[in-house]
Amino acid sequence: MHNNRAEQLLKIAINGRKNYLGNVSCNSVQHTQIFLSIIATAKNNNIAPQKWLEDYLNACAENNSKPLDGQILIHHVNKLLNRPS
């Protein structure tokens, strides 16, 4: 049996949804999609997703727990995409 890369990535979301007891709101669906997209992007760019997320959340905490914007956000996006800053 052969599973291509796209099928394997879809299985993660489907199995996750079962484990989360379903997505009960539109926001939880969107948050799950964003989170899985970040993980897939990190893996495709040979970035450790957990380390990147830890760095990003620490930067948010240092920003008075507000979302990042401007140059700080660009810096973290470039790290995710494995681009030099």
C-alpha positions in Angstrom: 0.0 0.0 0.0 1.3 3.4 -0.9 0.3 6.7 0.7 1.6 9.9 -0.9 2.7 12.9 1.1 -0.6 14.8 0.7 -2.7 11.8 2.0 -0.4 11.5 4.9 -0.8 15.1 5.9 -4.6 14.8 5.6 -4.6 11.9 8.0 -3.0 14.1 10.7 -5.9 16.5 10.6 -8.6 13.8 10.4 -7.1 11.8 13.3 -6.6 15.0 15.3 -10.2 16.0 14.8 -11.3 12.6 16.2 -9.1 13.0 19.2 -10.3 16.5 19.9 -13.9 15.2 19.9 -14.7 17.2 16.9 -14.3 20.9 16.2 -17.3 22.5 17.9 -16.9 26.0 16.6 -15.8 27.8 13.5 -12.9 29.3 15.4 -11.6 26.0 16.6 -11.6 24.8 13.0 -9.6 27.8 11.8 -7.2 27.6 14.8 -6.6 23.9 14.0 -5.9 24.7 10.3 -3.5 27.5 11.2 -1.6 25.3 13.7 -1.3 22.4 11.3 -0.2 24.7 8.5 2.5 26.1 10.7 3.7 22.6 11.7 3.7 21.5 8.0 5.6 24.6 6.9 8.2 24.2 9.6 8.8 20.6 8.7 9.0 21.3 5.0 11.7 23.9 5.7 13.6 21.7 8.1 12.7 23.8 11.1 11.8 22.1 14.5 8.2 23.1 14.9 8.2 22.9 18.7 11.3 25.1 19.0 9.9 27.7 16.5 6.6 27.8 18.3 8.4 28.1 21.7 10.4 31.1 20.3 7.3 32.7 18.8 5.3 32.4 22.0 8.2 33.7 24.1 8.4 36.7 21.8 4.6 37.2 22.3 5.0 37.0 26.1 7.8 39.6 25.9 5.4 41.8 23.8 2.9 42.0 26.8 1.1 38.9 25.6 0.0 40.6 22.4 0.3 39.2 18.9 3.5 40.2 17.1 3.6 42.7 14.3 6.1 44.7 12.2 9.7 43.7 12.1 9.4 41.2 15.0 6.7 39.3 13.1 8.7 39.4 9.9 11.7 38.0 11.8 9.7 35.0 13.1 8.0 34.3 9.7 11.5 34.4 8.0 12.7 31.9 10.6 9.7 29.6 9.8 10.4 29.8 6.1 14.2 29.3 6.7 15.1 32.6 5.2 18.0 34.7 6.4 16.9 37.7 8.5 
